[in-house]
Amino acid sequence: MNEGENILEKWIKRRKEISRVETAAIVVAILLLLIGGVCDVVVKMGYILIHVKGFEDVSLAVLQMQASITVLTLSIIALLSGNISDSYMGVSVSSYFLEKRPPYLKQKRIIILEFILLLECLCDHLLGLYNLVIATFVVAIIFIAVSIYEVYSIYYGKGDTEEEIENYVEYLFGEGKLYGLSLIHI
């Protein structure tokens, strides 16, 4: 096996691992939203599994927590990406880990998703869909966990970071493909 194939295998292995985590998060999020919606339909039909007194207040508290967490996530990502100005082989470390490395849930998309989920949570609360409020909050937490996973990977160590960026750059030059199109072959 030559060195080019080894780099390709390392890159594909890392890419698949990241892709699995993100795909699992997306699937779980969709399932939770569906379950929350079904539970609200069942409640509207008159079937109540667990009666919670003051569920409107609980829903409002969850909505307030989600608003705080959404803004906090945006602030943390902004601070981290602004503080890491290192680059390796001409690739910005923060840009690589926050926007180039994740196949689906790039940090910009996570931020947009968080605000969409916050708006959905507000609408659900106003419509009295309290199970969906809880489900939306849990989905927001899942996306925040994925964001933390991606951001934390910046701090794995200089050697690992440089090796991964080196594999990325060599893969780009070796394959002669655009980074985003390489997902089709994985």
Protein Blocks (a to p, Z undefined) as FASTA:
>chain_A
ZZklmmmmmmmmmmmmmmmmmmmmmmmmmmmmmmmmmmmmmmmnopafbdcehklmmmmm
mmmmmmmmmmmmmmmmmmmmmmmmcdeehiafklmmmmmmpmklgfklmmmmmmmmmmmm
mmmmmnopaklmmmmmmmmmmmmmmmmmmmmmmmnojklmmmmmmmmmmmmmmnopafkl
mmmmZZ
